[in-house]
């Protein structure tokens, strides 16, 4: 496992601590879950783009739905 040092403004760090506390987890676990979600989103987008390049399915519609689900 790797360690990562992240520099954040104090106010953002405090908000992350509050968010983690409200979810009953550490800031470390919160960041782990957030990065997992971002990587899943990236992987899905990449798969859609690969399928679109191959001419498979309706990748544009898939990307549109993915963007809509993201908010």
Secondary structure, DSSP 8 states (H G I E B T S, - for coil): ---------HHHHHHHHHHHHHTTS-HHHHHHHHHHHHHHHHHHHHHHHHHHHHT-S-HHHHHHHHHHHH-
